Amino acid sequence: MAELVAKKGRTRVAFGDVVRLSRERSSDPEEDGFERYVGLEHLDPGDLKIRRWGDIADGTTFTTVFRSGQVLFGKRRAYQRKVAVADFDGVCSGDIYVLIPKSAKLLPELLPFICQTDAFCEHAVGTSAGSLSPRTNWESLASYEFTLPPLEEQRRMADALLASQQCLQQYATLKAAATCLEHTISRCGQDFAQHTLSLGQLVTETSYGCSKRANSDGTGVPILRIPNVLRGQLDLDDLKWVELSQQDVARYELHSGDILVVRTNGNPEYVGRCLVVPELEQVTVYASYLIRLVADTSRVRPDYLAAMLNSPPVRSVLRRHVRSSAGNYNVNTEGLRATPIPCPALERQDEILVQLARIKQAVLGCESRGSLMRELARHILGSKEDDRVQRSQYC
């Protein structure tokens, strides 16, 4: 919004000119009739709705009062973009500012979206102090300047932004439902399996990767590390290289259909996550914090085996083999090979993979539409002077 070129009827204002900080407090929230409290942990980045809270009856030290319709802004670690509109009364953490329009020049419905703009967040982050837990202060936020359109234009903007927010929530709901369905279908592998085999019976190789130090200057061959496989799909944005002998290149070279498993991480939830290696454009090896599996294709499809390893039922069993050491969590090849995998006939595996592929496509569609909605919101709030939006791409 700060980047908008001034048009007729628009004025340059400071945030503090049109917004005030609520000073309402409650020394005894339960006695005052409040039932819920909100901490920073209850606010989700980018989500304007408060979906979680704590019960005051369980005890709280919070005294800052907020009312339904008021805007909550997380002043600690402002880069997390925690902004929400309250739809109930309660008390909140001192690390949350309660914001209220103080001037009729600002439409209340537009306030939370202003707090979500890139320019506002950059200002909040840039004025934060503290190394471990940086916080911005009200005086700094109040000095933020932006261009304020006339009320009629604000109303049009707010209507469009609220509609895009509703679409985003619907896409998030659809994505969650698709993920739940994906987990259900993964469990079908157990239901249709005549027997369960250990992973060791379904692979011809389980091996650790290369332990040689990687470089960033592009010399040698590309090497896949934990960041490249952590999210369940190959990510080549943070690629490193390693110089190896021809013998070691042959030893660690990856092939299409190999399965890479994360064997160590500071978060135990990431240990055991895996992906199937796609067709690679060049010779690529893998690092020692990963384990390579080579599926016995006479018994199991690589994609099916990876889907089972990533499914909640199998992961819950795999966690029994995860060990903690020096702040990290690890699984070794022995623990991995001992993990039981439901193994139906190949034909049934293929049927399950078709269903999973359809669900994945639906999830990607939700993510793509969600990205378009966020881009539309940025366009409404921010950087383009003209109004020539190709709306067809958002439909």
CORSULJO-V687128 format. One record per residue. N is the residue number from 0. RES is the residue in three letters. PSI is psi in degrees with one decimal (none if undefined). Layout:
n: <N | N>
res: <RES | RES>
psi: <PSI | PSI>
This chain:
n: <0 | 1 | 2 | 3 | 4 | 5 | 6 | 7 | 8 | 9 | 10 | 11 | 12 | 13 | 14 | 15 | 16 | 17 | 18 | 19 | 20 | 21 | 22 | 23 | 24 | 25 | 26 | 27 | 28 | 29 | 30 | 31 | 32 | 33 | 34 | 35 | 36 | 37 | 38 | 39 | 40 | 41 | 42 | 43 | 44 | 45 | 46 | 47 | 48 | 49 | 50 | 51 | 52 | 53 | 54 | 55 | 56 | 57 | 58 | 59 | 60 | 61 | 62 | 63 | 64 | 65 | 66 | 67 | 68 | 69 | 70 | 71 | 72 | 73 | 74 | 75 | 76 | 77 | 78 | 79 | 80 | 81 | 82 | 83 | 84 | 85 | 86 | 87 | 88 | 89 | 90 | 91 | 92 | 93 | 94 | 95 | 96 | 97 | 98 | 99 | 100 | 101 | 102 | 103 | 104 | 105 | 106 | 107 | 108 | 109 | 110 | 111 | 112 | 113 | 114 | 115 | 116 | 117 | 118 | 119 | 120 | 121 | 122 | 123 | 124 | 125 | 126 | 127 | 128 | 129 | 130 | 131 | 132 | 133 | 134 | 135 | 136 | 137 | 138 | 139 | 140 | 141 | 142 | 143 | 144 | 145 | 146 | 147 | 148 | 149 | 150 | 151 | 152 | 153 | 154 | 155 | 156 | 157 | 158 | 159 | 160 | 161 | 162 | 163 | 164 | 165 | 166 | 167 | 168 | 169 | 170 | 171 | 172 | 173 | 174 | 175 | 176 | 177 | 178 | 179 | 180 | 181 | 182 | 183 | 184 | 185 | 186 | 187 | 188 | 189 | 190 | 191 | 192 | 193 | 194 | 195 | 196 | 197 | 198 | 199 | 200 | 201 | 202 | 203 | 204 | 205 | 206 | 207 | 208 | 209 | 210 | 211 | 212 | 213 | 214 | 215 | 216 | 217 | 218 | 219 | 220 | 221 | 222 | 223 | 224 | 225 | 226 | 227 | 228 | 229 | 230 | 231 | 232 | 233 | 234 | 235 | 236 | 237 | 238 | 239 | 240 | 241 | 242 | 243 | 244 | 245 | 246 | 247 | 248 | 249 | 250 | 251 | 252 | 253 | 254 | 255 | 256 | 257 | 258 | 259 | 260 | 261 | 262 | 263 | 264 | 265 | 266 | 267 | 268 | 269 | 270 | 271 | 272 | 273 | 274 | 275 | 276 | 277 | 278 | 279 | 280 | 281 | 282 | 283 | 284 | 285 | 286 | 287 | 288 | 289 | 290 | 291 | 292 | 293 | 294 | 295 | 296 | 297 | 298 | 299 | 300 | 301 | 302 | 303 | 304 | 305 | 306 | 307 | 308 | 309 | 310 | 311 | 312 | 313 | 314 | 315 | 316 | 317 | 318 | 319 | 320 | 321 | 322 | 323 | 324 | 325 | 326 | 327 | 328 | 329 | 330 | 331 | 332 | 333 | 334 | 335 | 336 | 337 | 338 | 339 | 340 | 341 | 342 | 343 | 344 | 345 | 346 | 347 | 348 | 349 | 350 | 351 | 352 | 353 | 354 | 355 | 356 | 357 | 358 | 359 | 360 | 361 | 362 | 363 | 364 | 365 | 366 | 367 | 368 | 369 | 370 | 371 | 372 | 373 | 374 | 375 | 376 | 377 | 378 | 379 | 380 | 381 | 382 | 383 | 384 | 385 | 386 | 387 | 388 | 389 | 390 | 391 | 392 | 393 | 394>
res: <MET | ALA | GLU | LEU | VAL | ALA | LYS | LYS | GLY | ARG | THR | ARG | VAL | ALA | PHE | GLY | ASP | VAL | VAL | ARG | LEU | SER | ARG | GLU | ARG | SER | SER | ASP | PRO | GLU | GLU | ASP | GLY | PHE | GLU | ARG | TYR | VAL | GLY | LEU | GLU | HIS | LEU | ASP | PRO | GLY | ASP | LEU | LYS | ILE | ARG | ARG | TRP | GLY | ASP | ILE | ALA | ASP | GLY | THR | THR | PHE | THR | THR | VAL | PHE | ARG | SER | GLY | GLN | VAL | LEU | PHE | GLY | LYS | ARG | ARG | ALA | TYR | GLN | ARG | LYS | VAL | ALA | VAL | ALA | ASP | PHE | ASP | GLY | VAL | CYS | SER | GLY | ASP | ILE | TYR | VAL | LEU | ILE | PRO | LYS | SER | ALA | LYS | LEU | LEU | PRO | GLU | LEU | LEU | PRO | PHE | ILE | CYS | GLN | THR | ASP | ALA | PHE | CYS | GLU | HIS | ALA | VAL | GLY | THR | SER | ALA | GLY | SER | LEU | SER | PRO | ARG | THR | ASN | TRP | GLU | SER | LEU | ALA | SER | TYR | GLU | PHE | THR | LEU | PRO | PRO | LEU | GLU | GLU | GLN | ARG | ARG | MET | ALA | ASP | ALA | LEU | LEU | ALA | SER | GLN | GLN | CYS | LEU | GLN | GLN | TYR | ALA | THR | LEU | LYS | ALA | ALA | ALA | THR | CYS | LEU | GLU | HIS | THR | ILE | SER | ARG | CYS | GLY | GLN | ASP | PHE | ALA | GLN | HIS | THR | LEU | SER | LEU | GLY | GLN | LEU | VAL | THR | GLU | THR | SER | TYR | GLY | CYS | SER | LYS | ARG | ALA | ASN | SER | ASP | GLY | THR | GLY | VAL | PRO | ILE | LEU | ARG | ILE | PRO | ASN | VAL | LEU | ARG | GLY | GLN | LEU | ASP | LEU | ASP | ASP | LEU | LYS | TRP | VAL | GLU | LEU | SER | GLN | GLN | ASP | VAL | ALA | ARG | TYR | GLU | LEU | HIS | SER | GLY | ASP | ILE | LEU | VAL | VAL | ARG | THR | ASN | GLY | ASN | PRO | GLU | TYR | VAL | GLY | ARG | CYS | LEU | VAL | VAL | PRO | GLU | LEU | GLU | GLN | VAL | THR | VAL | TYR | ALA | SER | TYR | LEU | ILE | ARG | LEU | VAL | ALA | ASP | THR | SER | ARG | VAL | ARG | PRO | ASP | TYR | LEU | ALA | ALA | MET | LEU | ASN | SER | PRO | PRO | VAL | ARG | SER | VAL | LEU | ARG | ARG | HIS | VAL | ARG | SER | SER | ALA | GLY | ASN | TYR | ASN | VAL | ASN | THR | GLU | GLY | LEU | ARG | ALA | THR | PRO | ILE | PRO | CYS | PRO | ALA | LEU | GLU | ARG | GLN | ASP | GLU | ILE | LEU | VAL | GLN | LEU | ALA | ARG | ILE | LYS | GLN | ALA | VAL | LEU | GLY | CYS | GLU | SER | ARG | GLY | SER | LEU | MET | ARG | GLU | LEU | ALA | ARG | HIS | ILE | LEU | GLY | SER | LYS | GLU | ASP | ASP | ARG | VAL | GLN | ARG | SER | GLN | TYR | CYS>
psi: <-33.9 | -21.5 | -6.9 | 135.6 | 135.1 | 132.1 | 172.7 | 129.9 | -8.9 | 145.4 | 150.6 | 123.0 | 160.0 | 147.8 | -42.2 | -15.2 | -28.9 | -5.5 | 140.7 | 159.9 | 125.5 | 136.1 | 10.1 | 133.6 | 157.8 | 119.0 | -20.0 | 81.7 | -39.9 | -42.1 | -32.4 | 1.3 | 6.5 | 144.9 | -23.7 | 148.3 | 156.3 | 126.4 | 173.1 | -33.0 | -14.4 | -9.5 | 130.2 | 130.9 | 130.6 | -2.6 | 118.3 | -7.3 | 138.5 | 113.1 | -10.9 | 157.5 | 174.5 | 159.9 | 124.7 | -29.8 | -24.0 | -7.9 | 136.5 | 152.9 | 0.7 | 143.2 | -10.1 | 122.5 | 138.3 | 153.8 | 156.2 | 133.0 | -16.5 | 158.2 | 130.3 | 129.0 | 122.5 | 111.9 | -17.6 | 132.4 | 61.3 | -20.1 | -16.3 | -12.4 | 53.5 | 102.2 | 135.9 | 155.0 | 121.2 | 137.3 | 20.3 | 163.6 | 148.2 | -166.7 | 155.4 | 170.4 | 151.9 | -12.8 | 9.2 | 127.3 | 138.3 | 115.3 | 140.0 | 132.1 | 134.3 | -1.3 | 142.3 | -7.6 | -22.7 | 124.9 | 125.6 | -36.8 | -20.8 | -21.0 | -49.3 | -30.6 | -33.0 | -40.8 | -14.3 | -6.3 | 153.6 | -42.4 | -42.0 | -45.1 | -40.2 | -38.8 | -44.3 | -43.1 | -42.6 | -22.5 | 9.2 | 147.5 | 147.6 | 139.4 | -49.0 | -36.0 | 72.0 | 139.2 | 141.3 | 165.1 | 163.4 | -39.8 | -39.3 | -43.8 | -39.6 | -24.6 | -8.5 | 129.8 | 142.7 | 167.4 | 124.2 | 119.0 | 168.8 | 161.0 | -39.2 | -41.4 | -36.1 | -41.0 | -44.3 | -42.3 | -45.7 | -41.2 | -44.7 | -40.6 | -39.8 | -38.3 | -41.8 | -35.3 | -40.0 | -40.1 | -42.7 | -41.5 | -38.3 | -40.7 | -38.5 | -39.3 | -43.3 | -41.6 | -42.7 | -40.3 | -39.9 | -39.4 | -41.3 | -41.9 | -38.0 | -43.6 | -37.5 | -44.7 | -36.8 | -36.7 | -22.3 | -25.7 | -34.4 | -41.1 | -35.1 | -0.4 | 126.9 | -26.5 | 162.5 | 135.3 | 152.9 | 153.2 | -34.9 | -26.4 | -9.7 | 1.2 | 156.7 | -8.0 | 136.7 | 114.9 | 147.3 | 157.7 | -166.9 | 134.4 | 4.7 | 145.5 | 133.4 | 162.5 | 167.4 | 5.5 | 5.2 | 15.6 | 134.4 | -143.8 | 151.7 | 145.2 | 128.7 | 134.2 | -177.1 | -46.8 | -24.8 | -17.3 | -0.4 | -34.5 | 10.0 | 0.0 | 150.8 | 125.8 | 113.7 | 13.8 | -36.9 | 68.9 | 138.9 | 171.0 | 162.6 | 141.2 | 120.8 | 158.0 | 161.6 | -35.7 | -43.5 | -33.1 | -45.1 | -34.6 | -39.1 | 2.2 | 135.6 | 149.2 | 152.9 | 130.8 | -15.5 | 152.1 | 126.2 | 129.8 | 132.3 | 119.6 | -14.4 | 142.2 | 158.2 | -18.2 | 117.6 | -22.1 | -22.9 | -20.8 | 128.6 | -11.5 | 147.3 | 168.7 | 160.8 | 128.9 | 125.8 | -175.9 | 123.1 | 146.2 | -21.4 | 165.8 | 126.5 | 140.0 | -177.9 | 154.6 | 168.0 | -17.5 | 6.2 | 154.2 | 132.8 | 132.6 | 138.1 | 113.2 | 143.5 | 96.7 | -7.7 | -14.2 | -31.1 | 141.5 | 136.1 | -41.9 | -35.8 | -44.1 | -42.3 | -40.0 | -39.3 | -42.2 | -31.1 | -4.8 | 146.5 | -43.2 | -43.9 | -38.1 | -34.4 | -33.7 | -40.4 | -33.4 | -24.7 | -21.3 | -0.3 | 131.4 | 149.8 | 137.5 | 120.0 | 42.7 | -3.9 | 160.2 | 136.6 | 150.3 | 138.0 | 176.7 | -32.3 | -45.9 | -39.0 | -45.5 | -25.6 | -10.1 | 125.6 | 137.1 | 121.3 | 130.9 | 87.0 | -178.9 | 156.2 | -36.7 | -41.7 | -36.7 | -43.1 | -40.2 | -43.3 | -40.3 | -36.5 | -44.5 | -41.6 | -37.0 | -38.6 | -41.3 | -41.9 | -39.9 | -39.0 | -41.4 | -44.2 | -36.3 | -41.9 | -43.2 | -40.2 | -46.0 | -37.8 | -40.1 | -39.3 | -38.8 | -40.6 | -37.6 | -39.4 | -41.7 | -42.1 | -37.9 | -43.6 | -40.7 | -20.5 | -89.2 | -5.1 | 133.8 | -41.5 | 174.8 | 27.1 | 71.3 | 132.3 | 82.7 | -21.4 | -30.4 | -15.2 | -1.8 | none>
